[in-house]
Amino acid sequence: MDELTTIQKIAVMALPLIFAIVFHEVAHGWVANRLGDPTARDLGRLTLNPIPHIDLFGTIIMPLMLFLLTDGRMLFGYAKPVPINPNNFKDPKKGMALSSMAGPGVNVAMAVVFSFLLRVVMVGLEGNVPEPVWGWFATPVTLMLGYGVIINVVLAVLNLIPIPPLDGSRIVYWVLPPKPAAAYYRIEPYGTLILMMLIMFGVLGRIMMPIIRPLLGLLLGDGGF
């Protein structure tokens, strides 16, 4: 593939990122609505239009900073969280856990879809799909599809880490007895700081990669990413 321009690099990474974070947030709100909480629906957040989901820092500033600081090798971000009122659920702990699981679940499903589409396109280009999927980076289209797999897998795994306010913490909170659950959630005000420290010291990557690598190996083929 010819060297991509900066705009092309941004496009092939930004588009799957936007799809990933928008579908992630809409899934939270959609399941919450099905379970009895119409907050996200009433606020117009059950839409695939990315504009209502945009967070100035997480959707625009941070991805651009990462892109520029890594010379286009990395792009990541997040959307404005969908509002959920647990008091509208019959079982608030269960409702929060199920609506939280929906986001990572949709990202896993999207990773599978991107992987399937990548193979379809590779068949059209090459006449076959080698294993591993060597050359998925060969064209802008296959590059975009490959990043679609990677971004969705990373987003799903990251959000399942049980550190408040990530989605995994809602699942842990659901299964814990009341007293341990209350004690567990006292760390939520410090959750973002904990995550930043884990990132700074490289711990988060060491936690996530043993899960991410097998998933990417399954979807892209060992060594195909």
Residue frames relative to the residue before (quaternion, step in Angstrom):
aa qw qx qy qz dx dy dz
M 1.0000 0.0000 0.0000 0.0000 0.00 0.00 0.00
D 0.4905 -0.6382 0.5014 0.3175 3.56 -1.03 0.80
E 0.6312 -0.5440 0.3951 0.3867 3.55 -1.21 0.59
L 0.3833 -0.7346 0.5135 0.2231 3.56 -0.81 1.01
T 0.4697 -0.6287 0.5310 0.3196 3.54 -1.19 0.55
T 0.6829 -0.4741 0.3495 0.4320 3.57 -1.26 0.27
I 0.6467 0.5188 -0.3194 0.4589 3.59 0.95 -0.86
Q 0.6543 0.5059 -0.3146 0.4657 3.59 0.97 -0.83
K 0.6310 0.5331 -0.3310 0.4561 3.58 1.00 -0.81
I 0.6528 0.5080 -0.3101 0.4686 3.55 0.95 -0.92
A 0.6653 0.5228 -0.3046 0.4373 3.58 0.92 -0.91
V 0.7129 0.4654 -0.2861 0.4397 3.59 0.76 -0.98
M 0.7056 0.4081 -0.2726 0.5111 3.61 1.18 -0.41
A 0.6757 0.5243 -0.3029 0.4205 3.60 0.96 -0.84
L 0.6517 0.5434 -0.3387 0.4066 3.59 0.89 -0.86
P 0.6953 0.4273 -0.3088 0.4884 3.65 0.77 -0.80
L 0.5951 0.5560 -0.3675 0.4491 3.60 1.12 -0.58
I 0.6629 0.4964 -0.3097 0.4671 3.59 0.89 -0.91
F 0.6298 0.5213 -0.3326 0.4701 3.59 0.95 -0.85
A 0.6735 0.5260 -0.3012 0.4232 3.57 0.85 -0.98
I 0.7435 0.4150 -0.2513 0.4602 3.59 0.74 -1.00
V 0.6279 0.5242 -0.3498 0.4567 3.62 1.06 -0.63
F 0.6710 0.4785 -0.3018 0.4793 3.60 0.85 -0.93
H 0.5965 0.5711 -0.3490 0.4431 3.59 1.08 -0.75
E 0.7226 0.4367 -0.2545 0.4715 3.59 0.77 -1.01
V 0.6372 0.5203 -0.3362 0.4585 3.59 0.96 -0.79
A 0.6183 0.5497 -0.3456 0.4428 3.60 1.02 -0.74
H 0.6088 0.5421 -0.3493 0.4621 3.59 1.01 -0.79
G 0.7281 0.4553 -0.2462 0.4494 3.55 0.75 -1.11
W 0.6318 0.5454 -0.3343 0.4376 3.58 1.03 -0.79
V 0.6795 0.4661 -0.2908 0.4862 3.59 0.89 -0.91
A 0.6217 0.5351 -0.3436 0.4572 3.60 0.99 -0.77
N 0.6477 0.5160 -0.3134 0.4649 3.57 1.00 -0.84
R 0.6512 0.5156 -0.3075 0.4644 3.57 0.99 -0.84
L 0.7106 0.4424 -0.2496 0.4869 3.57 1.14 -0.66
G 0.7174 -0.4912 0.2437 0.4298 3.58 1.23 0.18
D 0.6549 0.4765 -0.3330 0.4829 3.60 1.23 0.05
P 0.1497 -0.8374 0.5221 0.0622 3.61 -0.30 1.23
T 0.2947 0.8054 -0.4861 0.1680 3.61 1.26 0.12
A 0.7001 0.4615 -0.2779 0.4686 3.60 0.74 -1.03
R 0.6375 0.5256 -0.3263 0.4592 3.59 1.01 -0.82
D 0.6899 0.4942 -0.2864 0.4447 3.57 0.86 -0.97
L 0.7042 0.4381 -0.2551 0.4970 3.59 1.16 -0.58
G 0.5390 -0.6676 0.3810 0.3443 3.59 1.28 0.23
R 0.4694 0.7017 -0.4280 0.3227 3.58 1.17 0.51
L 0.5851 0.5416 -0.3989 0.4531 3.60 1.22 0.07
T 0.4721 0.6394 -0.4511 0.4060 3.53 0.79 1.10
L 0.4174 -0.7003 0.5215 0.2519 3.55 -1.12 0.67
N 0.4245 0.6541 -0.4823 0.3991 3.56 1.30 0.14
P 0.3858 -0.7755 0.4415 0.2340 3.64 -0.46 1.11
I 0.5346 0.6797 -0.4035 0.2990 3.62 1.10 -0.57
P 0.6981 0.4555 -0.3132 0.4550 3.67 0.77 -0.81
H 0.6852 0.4920 -0.2796 0.4586 3.59 1.21 -0.43
I 0.5038 0.6917 -0.4132 0.3114 3.59 1.25 -0.26
D 0.1302 -0.7316 0.6658 0.0677 3.52 -1.03 0.95
L 0.5314 -0.6793 0.3918 0.3204 3.58 -0.62 1.13
F 0.7356 0.3953 -0.2382 0.4958 3.59 0.82 -0.94
G 0.7595 0.4433 -0.2334 0.4150 3.57 0.64 -1.14
T 0.7481 0.3980 -0.2168 0.4847 3.58 1.07 -0.70
I 0.7837 0.3038 -0.1515 0.5202 3.59 1.11 -0.60
I 0.7583 0.4111 -0.2381 0.4464 3.58 0.49 -1.21
M 0.7081 0.4727 -0.2859 0.4398 3.61 0.70 -1.03
P 0.6617 0.4890 -0.3388 0.4563 3.67 0.83 -0.79
L 0.6588 0.5020 -0.3179 0.4615 3.59 0.96 -0.82
M 0.6329 0.5276 -0.3295 0.4610 3.59 1.01 -0.80
L 0.6610 0.4999 -0.3058 0.4686 3.57 0.93 -0.92
F 0.6415 0.5351 -0.3217 0.4457 3.55 0.96 -0.89
L 0.7072 0.4585 -0.2641 0.4690 3.58 0.86 -0.97
L 0.6841 0.4998 -0.2920 0.4438 3.60 0.94 -0.86
T 0.7496 0.3580 -0.2045 0.5179 3.59 1.14 -0.61
D 0.4554 -0.7073 0.4314 0.3260 3.58 1.30 0.28
G 0.7451 -0.4434 0.2195 0.4472 3.54 0.92 0.96
R 0.5235 0.6571 -0.4147 0.3497 3.61 1.21 0.10
M 0.8045 0.1856 -0.0804 0.5585 3.60 1.15 -0.47
L 0.0631 0.7665 -0.6371 0.0512 3.53 -1.06 0.84
F 0.1800 0.7820 -0.5752 0.1586 3.56 -0.69 1.05
G 0.1260 0.7992 -0.5801 0.0939 3.56 -1.15 0.49
Y 0.2820 -0.7379 0.5817 0.1939 3.52 -1.31 -0.25
A 0.4316 -0.6896 0.5229 0.2545 3.55 -1.28 0.43
K 0.6538 -0.4614 0.4054 0.4420 3.53 -1.34 0.07
P 0.4697 -0.6950 0.4496 0.3069 3.65 -0.65 1.01
V 0.4551 -0.6609 0.5264 0.2813 3.54 -1.09 0.78
P 0.4088 -0.7248 0.4890 0.2617 3.63 -0.76 0.94
I 0.0174 -0.7795 0.6255 -0.0275 3.54 -0.96 0.95
N 0.1860 -0.7707 0.6021 0.0944 3.57 -0.94 0.93
P 0.3035 -0.7975 0.4889 0.1813 3.61 -0.19 1.23
N 0.5633 0.6153 -0.3920 0.3877 3.61 1.16 -0.42
N 0.6259 0.5392 -0.3401 0.4493 3.59 1.23 -0.31
F 0.5960 0.5572 -0.3695 0.4447 3.60 1.25 -0.18
K 0.5481 -0.5860 0.4765 0.3594 3.57 -1.17 0.57
D 0.7549 0.1169 -0.0539 0.6431 3.55 1.09 -0.83
P 0.3162 -0.8081 0.4589 0.1909 3.62 -0.02 1.27
K 0.6687 0.4975 -0.3195 0.4507 3.61 0.88 -0.86
K 0.6743 0.4794 -0.2929 0.4792 3.57 0.92 -0.90
G 0.6501 0.5293 -0.3207 0.4408 3.59 0.93 -0.86
M 0.6572 0.4997 -0.3064 0.4738 3.57 0.97 -0.84
A 0.6540 0.5180 -0.3175 0.4508 3.58 0.97 -0.85
L 0.6893 0.4815 -0.2910 0.4566 3.60 0.85 -0.93
S 0.6691 0.4776 -0.3095 0.4779 3.59 0.94 -0.81
S 0.6301 0.5275 -0.3327 0.4626 3.60 1.11 -0.62
M 0.6523 0.5233 -0.3144 0.4493 3.58 1.00 -0.83
A 0.5675 0.6343 -0.3796 0.3626 3.57 1.14 -0.61
G 0.6361 0.5582 -0.3349 0.4142 3.60 0.97 -0.82
P 0.7116 0.4175 -0.2647 0.4993 3.62 0.69 -1.02
G 0.6107 0.5639 -0.3542 0.4286 3.57 1.07 -0.70
V 0.6575 0.4943 -0.3027 0.4814 3.57 0.97 -0.83
N 0.6376 0.5269 -0.3350 0.4512 3.60 1.01 -0.74
V 0.6262 0.5123 -0.3395 0.4798 3.59 1.02 -0.73
A 0.6537 0.5094 -0.3129 0.4640 3.58 0.94 -0.89
M 0.6594 0.5031 -0.3099 0.4648 3.60 0.98 -0.81
A 0.6073 0.5442 -0.3528 0.4588 3.59 1.06 -0.69
V 0.6443 0.5091 -0.3138 0.4767 3.58 1.01 -0.82
V 0.6533 0.5098 -0.3148 0.4628 3.60 0.95 -0.86
F 0.6542 0.4974 -0.3172 0.4733 3.60 0.91 -0.87
S 0.6372 0.5278 -0.3284 0.4556 3.59 1.00 -0.79
F 0.6477 0.5141 -0.3082 0.4703 3.58 1.00 -0.86
L 0.6710 0.4946 -0.2986 0.4647 3.57 0.90 -0.95
L 0.6075 0.5549 -0.3452 0.4515 3.57 1.07 -0.73
R 0.6739 0.4887 -0.2948 0.4692 3.56 0.92 -0.86
V 0.6189 0.5359 -0.3409 0.4621 3.58 1.05 -0.75
V 0.6743 0.4800 -0.2946 0.4777 3.58 0.91 -0.92
M 0.6431 0.5257 -0.3292 0.4491 3.60 0.98 -0.81
V 0.6129 0.5299 -0.3488 0.4711 3.58 1.06 -0.69
G 0.6587 0.5096 -0.3069 0.4607 3.56 0.99 -0.83
L 0.7008 0.4636 -0.2675 0.4716 3.58 1.06 -0.74
E 0.8235 0.2738 -0.0868 0.4893 3.53 0.84 -1.06
G 0.4629 -0.6692 0.4602 0.3551 3.57 1.19 -0.47
N 0.7826 0.0700 -0.0659 0.6150 3.59 1.27 -0.10
V 0.3446 -0.7103 0.5693 0.2296 3.55 -1.31 0.24
P 0.2536 -0.7802 0.5502 0.1555 3.60 -0.34 1.15
E 0.2221 -0.7339 0.6207 0.1640 3.55 -1.26 0.44
P 0.4475 -0.2869 -0.8199 0.2126 1.55 -1.26 2.15
V 0.6305 -0.5561 0.3847 0.3811 3.54 -1.28 0.30
W 0.0525 -0.8074 0.5874 -0.0166 3.55 0.44 1.22
G 0.7968 0.3143 -0.2223 0.4657 3.54 -1.05 0.74
W 0.3748 0.7225 -0.5134 0.2720 3.60 1.16 0.29
F 0.6510 0.4981 -0.3030 0.4861 3.56 1.29 -0.30
A 0.4057 0.7814 -0.4171 0.2253 3.60 1.30 0.09
T 0.7955 0.1417 -0.0733 0.5845 3.62 1.06 -0.62
P 0.6574 -0.5002 0.3601 0.4334 3.63 -1.17 0.31
V 0.6512 0.5194 -0.3266 0.4466 3.61 0.99 -0.79
T 0.7009 0.4410 -0.2846 0.4830 3.60 0.82 -0.94
L 0.5929 0.5556 -0.3620 0.4569 3.58 1.12 -0.60
M 0.6555 0.5090 -0.3050 0.4671 3.57 0.95 -0.87
L 0.6651 0.4965 -0.3016 0.4693 3.58 0.95 -0.87
G 0.6406 0.5238 -0.3231 0.4592 3.57 1.02 -0.79
Y 0.6576 0.4824 -0.3025 0.4933 3.56 0.99 -0.81
G 0.5808 0.5744 -0.3726 0.4403 3.58 1.13 -0.57
V 0.6367 0.5054 -0.3206 0.4862 3.57 1.03 -0.76
I 0.7012 0.4902 -0.2805 0.4350 3.57 0.73 -1.10
I 0.6837 0.4995 -0.3005 0.4390 3.60 0.77 -1.01
N 0.6853 0.4838 -0.2967 0.4563 3.59 0.90 -0.86
V 0.6312 0.5129 -0.3388 0.4729 3.59 1.03 -0.70
V 0.6645 0.4999 -0.3061 0.4636 3.58 0.88 -0.93
L 0.6619 0.5108 -0.3099 0.4527 3.59 0.91 -0.89
A 0.6531 0.5113 -0.3156 0.4609 3.59 0.97 -0.82
V 0.6902 0.4766 -0.2862 0.4632 3.58 0.83 -0.98
L 0.6378 0.5374 -0.3264 0.4448 3.58 0.93 -0.88
N 0.7260 0.4564 -0.2598 0.4440 3.57 0.81 -0.98
L 0.6461 0.5097 -0.3306 0.4620 3.59 1.19 -0.30
I 0.4428 0.6544 -0.4795 0.3818 3.60 1.25 0.07
P 0.3838 -0.7791 0.4504 0.2071 3.62 -0.66 1.05
I 0.4011 0.6601 -0.5295 0.3507 3.56 0.65 1.14
P 0.4122 -0.7032 0.5091 0.2764 3.63 -0.61 1.01
P 0.6314 -0.1881 -0.7494 -0.0665 1.58 -2.00 1.53
L 0.2861 0.7694 -0.5291 0.2149 3.64 1.10 0.48
D 0.6828 -0.5344 0.3188 0.3829 3.56 -1.19 0.62
G 0.6205 0.5724 -0.3479 0.4078 3.57 1.01 -0.75
S 0.6088 0.5667 -0.3594 0.4231 3.58 1.10 -0.59
R 0.6198 0.5441 -0.3484 0.4454 3.60 1.09 -0.64
I 0.6325 0.5212 -0.3265 0.4708 3.56 1.11 -0.69
V 0.6450 0.5071 -0.3146 0.4773 3.58 0.97 -0.87
Y 0.6397 0.5375 -0.3158 0.4497 3.57 0.97 -0.91
W 0.6319 0.5481 -0.3225 0.4430 3.58 1.06 -0.78
V 0.7596 0.4084 -0.2212 0.4553 3.60 0.80 -0.97
L 0.5972 0.5714 -0.3732 0.4214 3.61 1.18 -0.33
P 0.5297 -0.5847 0.4963 0.3622 3.61 -1.17 0.53
P 0.7237 -0.4947 0.2596 0.4051 3.61 -1.15 0.54
K 0.7087 0.4618 -0.2944 0.4448 3.63 0.72 -0.94
P 0.6750 0.4551 -0.3137 0.4888 3.65 0.82 -0.83
A 0.6207 0.5474 -0.3462 0.4419 3.60 1.05 -0.72
A 0.6542 0.5057 -0.3099 0.4694 3.58 0.97 -0.86
A 0.6568 0.4991 -0.3094 0.4730 3.58 0.98 -0.84
Y 0.6270 0.5526 -0.3237 0.4435 3.56 1.03 -0.84
Y 0.7341 0.4453 -0.2481 0.4485 3.56 0.88 -0.91
R 0.4854 0.6453 -0.4486 0.3830 3.58 1.22 0.06
I 0.6374 0.5261 -0.3411 0.4479 3.59 1.20 -0.34
E 0.4217 0.7416 -0.4553 0.2547 3.63 1.22 -0.16
P 0.6503 0.5118 -0.3596 0.4313 3.68 0.85 -0.73
Y 0.7231 0.4122 -0.2356 0.5017 3.58 1.20 -0.47
G 0.3908 0.7720 -0.4432 0.2340 3.58 1.32 -0.03
T 0.6673 0.4987 -0.3076 0.4598 3.57 0.89 -0.91
L 0.6424 0.5148 -0.3191 0.4696 3.58 1.00 -0.82
I 0.6305 0.5279 -0.3307 0.4631 3.58 0.99 -0.82
L 0.6597 0.5086 -0.3069 0.4603 3.58 0.93 -0.89
M 0.6512 0.5158 -0.3179 0.4570 3.58 0.94 -0.87
M 0.6461 0.5106 -0.3175 0.4701 3.59 1.00 -0.80
L 0.6466 0.5184 -0.3183 0.4603 3.59 0.99 -0.85
I 0.6446 0.5073 -0.3141 0.4780 3.58 1.08 -0.75
M 0.6663 0.5317 -0.3023 0.4265 3.58 0.86 -1.01
F 0.7583 0.3657 -0.1979 0.5021 3.58 0.97 -0.84
G 0.5424 -0.6706 0.3776 0.3371 3.58 1.26 0.24
V 0.4270 0.7222 -0.4549 0.2987 3.58 1.25 0.19
L 0.6305 0.5611 -0.3417 0.4133 3.56 0.97 -0.86
G 0.6489 0.5176 -0.3176 0.4584 3.57 0.96 -0.82
R 0.6640 0.4985 -0.3072 0.4650 3.58 0.98 -0.82
I 0.6276 0.5182 -0.3353 0.4744 3.59 1.16 -0.55
M 0.7484 0.4519 -0.2207 0.4323 3.55 0.87 -1.01
M 0.6472 0.5895 -0.3411 0.3426 3.60 0.86 -0.91
P 0.6347 0.5192 -0.3719 0.4351 3.68 0.92 -0.61
I 0.6670 0.4454 -0.3000 0.5165 3.60 1.23 -0.33
I 0.6732 0.5202 -0.2983 0.4326 3.56 0.93 -0.93
R 0.6629 0.5442 -0.3238 0.3996 3.60 0.83 -0.95
P 0.6813 0.4624 -0.3245 0.4655 3.66 0.79 -0.81
L 0.6386 0.5262 -0.3346 0.4510 3.58 1.03 -0.75
L 0.6719 0.4674 -0.2946 0.4931 3.57 0.96 -0.84
G 0.6070 0.5487 -0.3506 0.4556 3.56 1.09 -0.64
L 0.6559 0.5078 -0.2994 0.4715 3.55 1.08 -0.79
L 0.7533 0.4163 -0.2105 0.4636 3.58 0.94 -0.91
L 0.7839 0.2842 -0.1497 0.5313 3.57 1.07 -0.68
G 0.5148 -0.6077 0.4344 0.4207 3.57 1.22 -0.41
D 0.5712 -0.6014 0.4261 0.3612 3.58 -0.99 0.79
G 0.8237 0.1856 -0.1641 0.5101 3.51 -0.81 1.05
G 0.5998 0.5949 -0.3558 0.3995 3.57 1.27 -0.07
F 0.7014 0.3840 -0.2752 0.5337 3.57 1.17 0.47
